[in-house]
């Protein structure tokens, strides 16, 4: 997994709970103090899951609450800043979501060992999008928070639920 995920978590925790909680999160995850994360570094999935568990414990959040908070922060603060061009090109959550597979492909083409999730899209009527999630990491549970966060960013109320490895997104 790319370090940008961890950098976003660090920013979220530091801003919402303080730098001490970030350090506590790393300690709980048994991450050495000298471990440095950069946006493009590779981070083992077990380390990321350990950090998430550490954050949940340090911030007294359930994993569901943490995934929702991460998704909202990623989609409303972090990603619009880091990936500004993609957000500027889309006028709605629908547009950005339908471009997400392409964004992952383009963004990671030149990054060695990158394995972003891939998506296939299926429409059920004009308001229900089914995003088929394909990744060996099995982090589909992160998608609802990320997508609801996109809805907030674009000022749209989206209904999101996971069914197996598919994410059902209902647009207003």
Secondary structure, DSSP 8 states (H G I E B T S, - for coil): -BHHHHHHHHHHHHHHH-HHHHHHHHHHTT--TT----TTSB--HHHHHHHHHHHHHHTT--HHHHHHHHHHHIIIIIHHHHTHHHHHH-SSHHHHHHHHHHHHHHHHTTSTT----EEEEEEETTTEEEEEEE-TT--GGGHHHHHHHHHHHTT---EEEEETTEEEEE--
